[in-house]
Amino acid sequence: MGFDFKEIFTAGMILFAVIDIIGSIPIIVDLRKKVGHIQSEKASVVAAILMIVFLFVGEEILNLIGIDVNSFAVAGSFILFFLAIEMILGVQLYKDDAPETAAIVPLAFPLIAGAGTMTSILSLRAEYHTINIIIAILINIIIVYLVLKSSGKIERVLGKQGINVIRKIFGVVLLAIAVKLFAANIQNLFN
């Protein structure tokens, strides 16, 4: 079957760093001020479905286009690299349009299950067993749901500085993951 706690933990940490739900608390709080209510359950369920579906059909979509998983993983390592740079340096390289409602569009996609998350899922699939990735996704969705539900409290407890420190720590972790992912998959491209 391939059930492995180490794989679940590693995949879970990678997804946690990429989703960056703690670093997104200011965005979530801002969304709540703009639209009043955030549909935590709906956003979490839709994000989980998007991620799990992409885990299974993402590779087929790539094959249809004519791209192998290793090429996608190398491209993904660049996305993770730039996300990490954003987190560490506090710069914004990617600018998204201002959201209108706080349900599926800004939260489930692209905030939770965005391009970085989808890339990571396929990159993980190249290295880990599917069951471990699914468990890692579900654990992350539970964390996402809890953070969405209690974003106001978390912001008050951690404060802006606390959130920034956590974001920078996960940025460094994500940078290391990007380098490892690049190194592991670039060799396969030339073999």
Protein Blocks (a to p, Z undefined) as FASTA:
>chain_A
ZZafklmmmmmmmmmmmnommlmmmmmmmmmmmnopacfklmmmmmmmmmmmmmmmmmmm
mmmnopafklmmmmmmmmmmmmmmmmmnopafbdcdddfbdckkmmmpmklmmmklmmmm
mmmmmmmcfklmmmmmmmmmmmmmmmmmmmmmmmmmnommlmmmmmmmmmmmmmmmmmmm
mmmmmmmmmZZ
